[in-house]
């Protein structure tokens, strides 16, 4: 086993486990590395790959995304044959011939099992003459038929002497589970001897990541503010570095006497990059269409300016009858997928405040906010007048005793 310690904060044990498998000395011959987007799955795999090859192990990658042929066994055959080209021991013609012969012999006769068995034997033959490990990454994006064929081969015809590491992105909470029975992802995970799930960083590891990225320690208040801005993503390395990058780019940090201080307001604690990039960090896998994204931007502006209630969305019919159902459906969809949260009082808020701050850097599309605000104020005054005593305005009302009114969204 390698004596190298991982440079990734909070990932030493996980990287060590992957290195052991790639080096052929671990208990697991087939290991699945899983985790939600941004948790560091790809970084951990690359780190372990570098350590293993530095120790003399040979690691090959299955380039399934460039495979030709129909998804399923044909695409898997092409990808594995292309990978076998990198095994230079003089036996490549024998292996390719065996695989192609199995294809031809069973063509049109539902001979997938024969082809998968032959491919497994040829992989074992290659690993016998030139020991190597196989890496398969981004498995969650693999076409379902190809993933099913690969999972079946690894389960039923496991190549002898070949260590395999698969990197598989699991779904974030609130999304449809890709590990559910019957899903191709479940078949791949079932082929693994061990499933290693990368969890978010522990709270004690976050300051170390911030220090590593900034190159110097930051005040605890800075770290806590960044974590609060991320809500459920507070331990997600990609999200943490996105906020730090935006802070540095916006000059939101100040170095004073060797201390890193936060000098900007709450909206400076935003996810960096474009709105689309912020969406990929905060809502990985969610198809935010243009219409949905436009309303989400509006919701972000409204929630940042005042209390934003579910009743505001429900009352939309009074303001924009033609759009009431659409806006309500979008709000419901965002709540269902945990982009928005609703408390017991019906107040809507963004689950990830830094995502809302990023959205507020974009003006609401095709909306005149000053005119909309004027409509809200006019409505509020009208409602207040209707609730006032008959001798108003002769009656003096103490400050703060005006009737509390709620107005629906006028700008959605």
Secondary structure as UniProt FT lines:
FT   TURN            9..10
FT   HELIX           12..22
FT   TURN            23..24
FT   STRAND          30..35
FT   TURN            37..38
FT   HELIX           41..54
FT   TURN            55..56
FT   STRAND          59..61
FT   HELIX           64..66
FT   TURN            71..72
FT   HELIX           73..84
FT   TURN            85..86
FT   HELIX           92..105
FT   TURN            106..110
FT   HELIX           112..129
FT   STRAND          133..136
FT   HELIX           139..141
FT   HELIX           144..156
FT   TURN            160..161
FT   STRAND          163..169
FT   TURN            173..174
FT   TURN            178..179
FT   TURN            181..182
FT   HELIX           184..190
FT   STRAND          194..197
FT   HELIX           203..214
FT   HELIX           220..230
FT   HELIX           231..233
FT   TURN            234..235
FT   HELIX           237..249
FT   TURN            250..251
FT   STRAND          253..256
FT   TURN            257..258
FT   STRAND          259..262
FT   HELIX           266..268
FT   HELIX           275..282
FT   TURN            284..285
FT   HELIX           290..305
FT   HELIX           310..314
FT   HELIX           316..318
FT   TURN            321..323
FT   HELIX           324..336
FT   TURN            337..338
FT   STRAND          340..342
FT   TURN            344..345
FT   STRAND          347..350
FT   HELIX           353..359
FT   TURN            360..361
FT   TURN            365..366
FT   HELIX           369..386
FT   TURN            390..393
FT   TURN            399..400
//
